[in-house]
Amino acid sequence: MNLPKKELFLHSNMCIIGGYLGAYALLCRCANFGSAQTNNMIQIFCCILGKDYMDFFLRILGLFVYTAAIVLCVVLSKKTSCNMQKYAITIDFIGMILLCFIPASVNPIIGILPIFFIMATHWSVFHGVGKYNSSTIFSTNNLRQMTVGISEYLLTKEETSLNKAKFYGNTLLWYHIGVILSFFACRKFGIYASLCCIPFTLSAFFLTSCKSLAHIRLFLFCHKKQ
């Protein structure tokens, strides 16, 4: 894969965060998935039909939070000079801390409201590398693209198809490494497991601050000499 290594490392890092927080929402908030709106929007209609008006209100609020995060990213990227990658990582960092202050006993939809905002921001900024459009917060399209790449390679033996399969396979690998880490952290620390993901925001911040892989190697070399 002829992709800039720093960007690939950063993408993989953000996949870990996406997988970690996706699993965190499922494990700590009664199997509610905070990374996407498909389930939430289905539940909105189910709440209307079932006359569950409190959950309906909360899920509408969740939809608003998710879309508001996307709108805010568009405004910041178009109207300001904000570094969007650092902005998204900062939102991840703040959100991971905020999640600890929402009691496990509250309505689980309230518990995933920060995750709605975090993941919408995360997806708006980190959505692929180079020519590959790839979500770092859920897996369905990544699975489809990897399957297509493998199938095309078996039929045509084209290297571009193999590279495509490798990229999306890499995305799925790191995403589910995040899921595995989240599983053990949530089992041990409950809602406070969100704090265990903070080191990955720090590594992501470091990667965004380095202009290239050469800068990373130079930093590590100088640090080792000290």
Backbone bond lengths (Angstrom), bond angles and torsions (degrees), N, CA, C in turn:
res aa  C-N    CA-C-N  psi(-1)  N-CA   C-N-CA  omega(-1)  CA-C   N-CA-C  phi
1 M - - - 1.468 - - 1.524 109.09 -
2 N 1.305 117.20 118.56 1.453 121.76 -179.19 1.525 109.98 -88.21
3 L 1.335 115.75 66.01 1.459 121.45 -179.28 1.522 108.95 -116.89
4 P 1.351 117.81 146.42 1.461 120.08 175.67 1.533 109.90 -56.88
5 K 1.328 116.26 126.27 1.458 119.35 -173.07 1.520 112.39 -65.12
6 K 1.332 117.10 -36.64 1.465 118.70 -179.77 1.523 110.80 -61.65
7 E 1.342 116.49 -44.13 1.461 120.66 179.36 1.523 111.31 -64.55
8 L 1.328 116.54 -36.67 1.464 120.05 178.45 1.528 110.92 -68.38
9 F 1.336 116.67 -40.17 1.460 120.64 176.90 1.526 110.39 -63.02
10 L 1.332 116.60 -43.32 1.461 120.84 -179.52 1.526 110.38 -64.76
11 H 1.322 116.56 -43.25 1.467 120.87 177.33 1.527 110.81 -58.38
12 S 1.326 116.43 -45.29 1.464 121.06 179.97 1.525 110.86 -63.52
13 N 1.341 116.25 -40.37 1.456 121.81 177.90 1.536 110.72 -60.61
14 M 1.329 115.86 -44.12 1.459 119.59 -179.08 1.530 111.77 -70.67
15 C 1.329 116.56 -28.49 1.468 119.85 173.78 1.523 111.05 -63.52
16 I 1.330 116.90 -39.14 1.463 120.51 177.11 1.526 109.82 -59.95
17 I 1.337 116.33 -46.38 1.464 120.35 179.29 1.527 110.71 -62.31
18 G 1.340 116.43 -43.34 1.461 120.23 179.20 1.513 112.49 -60.90
19 G 1.322 116.84 -44.70 1.456 120.79 178.55 1.515 112.26 -67.29
20 Y 1.329 115.77 -38.58 1.463 120.93 -179.11 1.530 110.93 -63.10
21 L 1.332 116.67 -50.21 1.467 119.62 -176.78 1.526 111.73 -73.65
22 G 1.333 117.06 -29.68 1.466 119.24 174.85 1.516 111.35 -62.37
23 A 1.338 115.53 -45.00 1.462 120.35 178.45 1.525 111.10 -70.07
24 Y 1.330 116.90 -36.66 1.464 121.42 178.84 1.528 110.55 -56.86
25 A 1.337 116.50 -46.16 1.465 120.00 179.94 1.525 111.04 -61.89
26 L 1.319 116.70 -42.14 1.461 120.67 -179.22 1.530 111.45 -67.00
27 L 1.322 116.29 -41.59 1.457 121.10 -173.52 1.529 113.19 -80.35
28 C 1.328 116.80 -33.88 1.467 120.03 -174.32 1.520 113.66 -103.55
29 R 1.334 117.51 -13.14 1.464 119.88 -176.22 1.529 111.09 -127.79
30 C 1.320 114.69 49.77 1.478 121.95 170.11 1.527 113.27 55.23
31 A 1.318 116.07 46.14 1.471 122.65 174.27 1.522 113.40 62.55
32 N 1.327 117.52 26.88 1.466 121.09 172.71 1.523 108.86 -90.04
33 F 1.333 116.30 127.91 1.463 121.47 -176.69 1.523 108.94 -93.14
34 G 1.327 116.19 117.86 1.460 120.67 -174.43 1.510 115.02 -95.33
35 S 1.336 117.99 0.76 1.458 120.34 -174.56 1.525 113.84 -87.22
36 A 1.312 117.48 -19.86 1.468 120.94 -175.98 1.522 109.82 -138.71
37 Q 1.328 115.54 174.30 1.462 120.58 -177.98 1.529 113.66 -110.88
38 T 1.323 118.47 -4.31 1.460 120.07 -177.48 1.526 111.57 -56.88
39 N 1.316 116.36 -54.40 1.462 120.00 179.86 1.522 111.43 -63.32
40 N 1.324 116.16 -42.42 1.463 119.98 -178.18 1.532 111.63 -61.88
41 M 1.323 116.79 -41.45 1.465 120.01 -178.94 1.528 111.76 -70.69
42 I 1.331 116.86 -35.32 1.469 120.15 173.58 1.521 109.72 -61.75
43 Q 1.345 115.03 -44.74 1.469 119.65 -179.00 1.522 112.11 -65.44
44 I 1.326 117.53 -29.51 1.465 120.22 176.67 1.522 110.41 -58.05
45 F 1.336 116.03 -47.29 1.465 119.89 -179.85 1.526 111.61 -69.95
46 C 1.349 115.60 -35.46 1.467 118.54 176.99 1.526 110.85 -64.71
47 C 1.327 116.68 -37.16 1.467 120.73 178.19 1.526 111.31 -65.52
48 I 1.324 116.35 -38.96 1.467 119.67 177.67 1.530 110.05 -63.36
49 L 1.340 115.45 -49.20 1.466 119.75 -177.75 1.525 111.86 -66.38
50 G 1.349 115.32 -33.22 1.459 119.73 -179.91 1.516 113.70 -89.79
51 K 1.331 116.54 0.84 1.465 122.98 178.67 1.525 112.65 58.81
52 D 1.339 115.62 36.73 1.465 120.97 175.72 1.528 107.02 -98.28
53 Y 1.309 116.17 82.52 1.452 121.14 -167.61 1.534 113.22 -74.05
54 M 1.324 117.60 -28.73 1.460 119.22 177.64 1.527 110.91 -66.23
55 D 1.349 117.27 -48.98 1.458 120.32 177.59 1.528 111.01 -64.73
56 F 1.339 116.19 -34.06 1.464 119.96 177.04 1.530 109.96 -59.54
57 F 1.316 116.71 -47.31 1.462 121.04 179.51 1.530 110.95 -61.40
58 L 1.323 116.28 -45.63 1.462 120.09 -177.82 1.531 111.54 -65.27
59 R 1.324 116.50 -37.63 1.469 119.83 179.98 1.529 111.24 -72.66
60 I 1.322 117.36 -34.21 1.464 120.48 172.61 1.528 109.47 -62.98
61 L 1.328 115.68 -41.19 1.463 120.54 176.99 1.530 109.97 -61.45
62 G 1.333 116.83 -41.47 1.456 120.94 177.72 1.518 112.19 -61.89
63 L 1.321 116.53 -41.34 1.464 121.57 176.98 1.522 110.82 -62.39
64 F 1.330 115.89 -41.64 1.464 120.45 178.39 1.527 110.87 -63.76
65 V 1.318 116.77 -44.94 1.467 121.31 -179.82 1.531 110.49 -59.65
66 Y 1.336 116.09 -44.02 1.468 121.22 -178.26 1.529 110.90 -63.06
67 T 1.339 115.85 -48.97 1.460 119.72 -178.50 1.529 111.69 -69.64
68 A 1.320 117.21 -33.88 1.463 120.66 178.46 1.521 110.94 -63.14
69 A 1.328 116.30 -38.29 1.465 120.39 177.97 1.524 111.12 -63.31
70 I 1.332 116.46 -39.43 1.465 121.05 178.16 1.525 110.88 -65.76
71 V 1.336 115.98 -45.62 1.466 121.04 179.15 1.523 110.41 -60.18
72 L 1.318 116.53 -43.41 1.456 120.93 -179.63 1.528 110.90 -61.39
73 C 1.320 117.33 -39.77 1.472 120.95 177.45 1.527 110.88 -63.20
74 V 1.321 116.53 -41.37 1.473 120.53 178.91 1.528 110.20 -62.86
75 V 1.334 116.60 -46.15 1.463 120.96 -179.16 1.524 110.65 -62.51
76 L 1.313 117.36 -46.80 1.466 121.12 -178.75 1.523 111.96 -63.47
77 S 1.339 116.30 -39.85 1.468 119.64 -178.41 1.524 112.67 -72.32
78 K 1.357 116.76 -30.02 1.461 120.64 -176.59 1.530 113.78 -93.26
79 K 1.331 116.41 -29.21 1.462 119.80 -170.86 1.527 114.53 -113.26
80 T 1.329 117.51 -4.94 1.459 120.01 -179.37 1.523 109.67 -134.28
81 S 1.320 115.49 174.01 1.466 121.27 176.70 1.533 110.85 -101.17
82 C 1.311 115.36 20.82 1.465 121.29 -177.85 1.529 110.85 -59.02
83 N 1.325 116.12 135.93 1.468 121.13 172.29 1.525 107.30 -75.01
84 M 1.315 116.61 104.41 1.457 120.61 -170.98 1.529 112.63 -67.22
85 Q 1.314 117.43 -32.62 1.461 118.71 178.36 1.519 110.76 -65.43
86 K 1.324 116.59 -45.41 1.464 119.55 179.04 1.530 111.07 -67.54
87 Y 1.319 116.51 -34.24 1.468 120.12 176.35 1.527 110.38 -61.36
88 A 1.335 116.71 -48.17 1.472 120.63 -178.06 1.528 111.11 -63.65
89 I 1.320 116.52 -40.41 1.472 120.21 -179.91 1.536 109.78 -67.16
90 T 1.326 116.54 -37.48 1.473 120.34 177.26 1.527 110.70 -63.82
91 I 1.335 116.83 -41.02 1.466 120.55 176.23 1.525 110.17 -61.57
92 D 1.335 116.98 -42.04 1.470 120.69 175.66 1.524 110.45 -56.09
93 F 1.323 115.65 -49.45 1.468 122.29 -176.68 1.532 111.33 -60.67
94 I 1.323 116.41 -50.58 1.473 120.71 -179.23 1.530 110.57 -63.68
95 G 1.317 116.00 -41.64 1.460 120.05 -179.11 1.514 112.86 -63.44
96 M 1.324 117.02 -38.49 1.465 120.59 179.48 1.526 111.27 -62.79
97 I 1.319 116.27 -34.74 1.464 120.29 176.91 1.532 110.37 -73.57
98 L 1.331 116.14 -44.30 1.465 120.84 -178.66 1.526 112.30 -59.73
99 L 1.328 117.34 -35.92 1.468 121.38 -178.29 1.529 112.41 -58.87
100 C 1.314 116.48 -28.28 1.469 120.40 -179.05 1.522 112.78 -69.51
101 F 1.337 116.48 -20.24 1.461 120.23 -176.03 1.522 112.87 -93.96
102 I 1.329 116.84 1.60 1.465 120.29 177.57 1.523 107.80 -99.36
103 P 1.325 118.77 111.16 1.471 121.03 -174.30 1.529 112.62 -58.32
104 A 1.305 115.24 149.25 1.462 120.40 179.44 1.520 111.61 -66.55
105 S 1.327 117.22 -19.08 1.462 121.73 -175.27 1.526 113.75 -83.71
106 V 1.336 118.43 -11.99 1.462 119.58 -177.03 1.526 110.25 -75.25
107 N 1.327 116.20 168.39 1.457 120.88 175.08 1.535 108.87 -53.26
108 P 1.331 118.51 127.30 1.466 120.78 -174.92 1.525 114.21 -59.83
109 I 1.331 117.42 -23.52 1.462 119.27 177.59 1.524 109.98 -67.70
110 I 1.326 116.55 -38.43 1.470 120.41 174.46 1.522 109.29 -61.55
111 G 1.324 115.40 -38.70 1.455 120.87 -177.62 1.519 114.12 -64.78
112 I 1.340 117.38 -24.24 1.475 118.57 -178.71 1.533 112.32 -104.23
113 L 1.322 118.95 3.44 1.469 120.24 178.40 1.535 111.71 -57.18
114 P 1.351 119.36 -45.51 1.471 117.70 176.17 1.526 112.56 -62.18
115 I 1.336 117.39 -34.07 1.465 120.39 179.84 1.523 110.24 -67.42
116 F 1.325 117.63 -36.33 1.466 120.25 174.33 1.528 110.26 -56.13
117 F 1.317 116.44 -46.68 1.467 120.43 -178.27 1.528 110.68 -68.86
118 I 1.324 116.37 -43.93 1.464 120.85 -179.43 1.525 111.13 -59.99
119 M 1.324 116.34 -49.82 1.456 120.26 -173.52 1.526 112.86 -71.67
120 A 1.342 116.95 -34.27 1.461 119.75 176.19 1.525 110.41 -64.81
121 T 1.325 116.52 -40.17 1.464 121.55 176.37 1.518 110.47 -65.95
122 H 1.310 115.32 -47.98 1.465 123.69 -179.83 1.532 110.52 -54.07
123 W 1.324 115.78 -48.52 1.467 121.29 -177.48 1.529 112.03 -69.48
124 S 1.336 116.75 -35.45 1.459 121.10 -178.88 1.523 112.16 -65.47
125 V 1.313 116.16 -26.66 1.469 120.73 -176.07 1.527 112.17 -102.49
126 F 1.318 116.48 -44.85 1.469 120.94 -177.33 1.527 108.98 -106.08
127 H 1.308 116.01 96.75 1.468 119.82 -175.69 1.531 112.42 -137.13
128 G 1.315 115.83 30.91 1.458 118.17 174.44 1.515 112.66 140.57
129 V 1.318 115.26 177.14 1.458 122.76 178.55 1.526 107.91 -135.23
130 G 1.325 116.12 128.04 1.459 119.52 177.96 1.519 111.67 59.04
131 K 1.320 115.75 -128.11 1.471 120.75 -177.50 1.525 112.52 -82.37
132 Y 1.330 117.36 -5.57 1.464 120.27 -177.30 1.531 110.74 -94.58
133 N 1.310 115.94 116.11 1.459 121.63 175.44 1.527 107.81 -88.84
134 S 1.321 115.99 115.60 1.468 119.08 -170.92 1.521 110.78 -145.93
135 S 1.318 116.83 124.66 1.453 121.72 176.76 1.526 110.41 -73.97
136 T 1.328 114.96 141.34 1.465 120.75 175.63 1.523 111.99 -101.82
137 I 1.357 117.40 6.31 1.465 119.26 -174.73 1.518 113.89 -121.10
138 F 1.321 119.25 -9.11 1.462 121.49 171.17 1.521 109.45 -154.30
139 S 1.316 117.49 171.19 1.463 121.15 -161.64 1.522 116.82 -113.30
140 T 1.319 119.53 -16.63 1.464 120.15 -167.60 1.522 112.99 -56.87
141 N 1.332 117.26 -51.55 1.468 118.92 -178.81 1.521 111.46 -67.87
142 N 1.337 116.83 -34.47 1.463 119.35 177.55 1.530 110.82 -63.23
143 L 1.324 116.14 -40.24 1.464 120.37 176.70 1.527 110.75 -63.78
144 R 1.335 115.78 -43.36 1.471 119.95 179.53 1.528 111.11 -61.94
145 Q 1.320 116.40 -46.06 1.460 120.09 -177.78 1.531 111.79 -66.40
146 M 1.336 116.75 -38.28 1.462 119.27 176.81 1.525 110.44 -64.14
147 T 1.331 116.79 -42.93 1.465 121.78 179.53 1.526 110.97 -62.91
148 V 1.338 115.94 -42.63 1.464 120.39 177.42 1.531 110.32 -62.22
149 G 1.330 116.23 -44.60 1.463 120.35 -179.83 1.518 112.34 -60.69
150 I 1.317 117.04 -45.39 1.468 120.88 178.82 1.523 110.69 -63.41
151 S 1.334 115.93 -45.00 1.473 120.71 -178.60 1.522 111.20 -62.55
152 E 1.336 115.76 -44.54 1.466 119.79 179.54 1.525 111.16 -64.16
153 Y 1.341 116.01 -39.22 1.472 118.91 -179.15 1.522 111.05 -66.30
154 L 1.325 117.16 -40.68 1.461 120.57 179.33 1.525 111.35 -64.06
155 L 1.339 116.14 -30.38 1.459 120.49 -178.49 1.523 113.01 -86.89
156 T 1.337 116.51 -37.73 1.468 120.08 -171.96 1.525 114.72 -112.77
157 K 1.339 117.45 -18.69 1.468 123.34 -175.83 1.528 112.88 61.54
158 E 1.341 116.78 22.71 1.458 120.24 178.88 1.525 110.28 -78.93
159 E 1.330 115.36 134.17 1.462 120.26 -177.37 1.525 111.57 -66.19
160 T 1.326 117.31 -30.59 1.469 119.75 179.36 1.527 111.13 -62.55
161 S 1.319 116.50 -36.26 1.469 120.14 178.32 1.519 110.65 -68.79
162 L 1.332 116.42 -38.80 1.467 120.75 178.09 1.523 110.12 -65.17
163 N 1.340 117.16 -42.03 1.461 121.29 179.01 1.529 110.94 -63.08
164 K 1.317 115.20 -38.43 1.467 120.53 177.14 1.525 110.39 -62.08
165 A 1.311 116.77 -46.81 1.463 121.02 179.26 1.526 110.99 -62.03
166 K 1.322 117.07 -39.03 1.467 121.14 179.72 1.525 110.82 -65.14
167 F 1.329 116.02 -43.67 1.466 119.09 -178.49 1.529 111.21 -62.15
168 Y 1.320 116.02 -50.03 1.462 119.04 -177.74 1.525 111.65 -71.11
169 G 1.322 116.99 -29.98 1.463 120.34 173.42 1.515 110.89 -64.96
170 N 1.344 116.34 -40.80 1.462 121.32 176.75 1.525 110.72 -61.56
171 T 1.332 116.14 -41.97 1.462 121.05 178.55 1.529 111.07 -60.35
172 L 1.320 116.40 -47.60 1.466 120.70 179.60 1.526 111.60 -63.91
173 L 1.334 116.52 -38.35 1.467 120.81 -179.91 1.525 110.71 -59.63
174 W 1.330 116.62 -53.36 1.467 119.72 -175.29 1.526 111.84 -70.79
175 Y 1.327 116.69 -33.10 1.467 119.74 175.77 1.525 110.40 -59.76
176 H 1.306 116.85 -44.30 1.467 119.63 -176.34 1.527 112.95 -82.48
177 I 1.326 117.01 -17.13 1.464 118.87 166.36 1.528 108.66 -64.80
178 G 1.327 116.32 -40.21 1.466 120.26 174.61 1.513 111.98 -60.82
179 V 1.333 116.83 -40.19 1.466 121.29 177.73 1.530 110.55 -61.40
180 I 1.323 116.76 -45.37 1.470 121.36 -179.27 1.529 110.48 -61.80
181 L 1.327 116.43 -46.32 1.466 120.03 179.30 1.534 110.83 -61.27
182 S 1.328 115.83 -40.10 1.467 120.38 179.64 1.522 111.37 -64.96
183 F 1.322 116.83 -38.66 1.460 120.49 -179.48 1.526 110.85 -58.09
184 F 1.320 116.66 -49.57 1.466 119.79 -177.60 1.530 111.44 -70.79
185 A 1.341 117.03 -36.83 1.461 119.72 179.77 1.530 110.83 -67.81
186 C 1.329 117.35 -41.87 1.467 120.69 179.81 1.527 111.55 -67.05
187 R 1.324 116.12 -36.52 1.464 119.46 178.00 1.526 111.28 -65.67
188 K 1.333 115.65 -32.02 1.460 120.24 -178.07 1.527 112.97 -87.31
189 F 1.340 117.10 -41.81 1.468 120.46 -169.76 1.528 114.71 -116.68
190 G 1.313 118.51 -4.25 1.468 119.90 179.90 1.514 111.91 63.75
191 I 1.338 116.45 -136.78 1.468 119.93 -176.82 1.527 112.48 -63.60
192 Y 1.329 118.11 -21.32 1.463 121.33 179.66 1.527 112.57 -76.90
193 A 1.326 116.58 -2.87 1.465 120.56 179.95 1.524 111.94 -64.95
194 S 1.330 117.65 -18.96 1.467 119.34 178.49 1.524 111.59 -59.18
195 L 1.335 116.68 -29.89 1.467 120.45 -179.86 1.522 111.88 -66.20
196 C 1.320 116.93 -25.78 1.464 120.40 -178.76 1.521 112.27 -70.00
197 C 1.318 116.42 -13.13 1.468 120.44 179.89 1.532 111.95 -90.71
198 I 1.320 117.09 -10.12 1.462 120.91 -177.30 1.529 113.33 -57.56
199 P 1.350 120.10 -39.78 1.468 118.71 178.04 1.525 114.07 -54.67
200 F 1.329 117.11 -30.12 1.472 119.39 179.82 1.527 111.23 -74.58
201 T 1.333 117.39 -26.14 1.468 118.75 173.79 1.530 109.41 -71.99
202 L 1.327 117.01 -35.04 1.463 120.52 179.02 1.528 111.22 -67.45
203 S 1.325 116.17 -41.58 1.466 119.46 177.93 1.528 110.51 -66.58
204 A 1.346 116.61 -35.62 1.464 120.43 177.39 1.529 110.45 -66.42
205 F 1.319 116.66 -40.80 1.458 120.92 177.11 1.525 110.54 -60.78
206 F 1.315 115.92 -41.86 1.464 121.16 178.63 1.523 110.39 -61.44
207 L 1.333 116.56 -44.30 1.462 120.61 -178.93 1.527 111.95 -64.94
208 T 1.323 117.18 -37.73 1.472 119.67 179.17 1.524 111.44 -70.23
209 S 1.325 116.68 -24.83 1.463 120.66 -178.49 1.523 112.71 -82.68
210 C 1.322 117.00 -16.98 1.459 121.79 178.94 1.528 109.31 -94.00
211 K 1.319 116.53 132.28 1.461 120.45 -176.39 1.516 113.09 -74.79
212 S 1.323 116.07 -25.16 1.466 118.92 -178.67 1.512 109.25 -158.10
213 L 1.324 115.89 173.64 1.458 121.30 177.21 1.524 110.30 -64.08
214 A 1.324 117.03 -30.38 1.467 120.96 179.22 1.520 110.54 -63.56
215 H 1.335 117.24 -38.70 1.465 121.19 176.92 1.519 111.14 -63.60
216 I 1.317 116.96 -37.88 1.460 121.20 178.57 1.520 110.54 -64.74
217 R 1.325 116.53 -45.31 1.466 120.99 178.83 1.513 111.23 -62.69
218 L 1.345 116.82 -40.53 1.460 120.72 179.07 1.514 111.12 -64.28
219 F 1.344 116.29 -42.17 1.464 120.44 178.48 1.524 110.81 -61.26
220 L 1.338 116.83 -46.66 1.454 120.71 -178.61 1.518 111.30 -65.73
221 F 1.338 117.43 -36.11 1.452 121.88 179.77 1.524 110.59 -66.20
222 C 1.349 116.26 -46.21 1.468 120.83 179.92 1.521 110.53 -65.06
223 H 1.324 116.61 -39.79 1.470 120.67 179.67 1.533 110.45 -64.90
224 K 1.332 116.24 -37.60 1.464 120.47 179.94 1.516 111.17 -67.14
225 K 1.343 116.97 -37.92 1.467 121.23 179.94 1.512 111.61 -65.85
226 Q 1.359 115.34 -34.58 1.451 119.40 178.93 1.524 111.78 -68.73
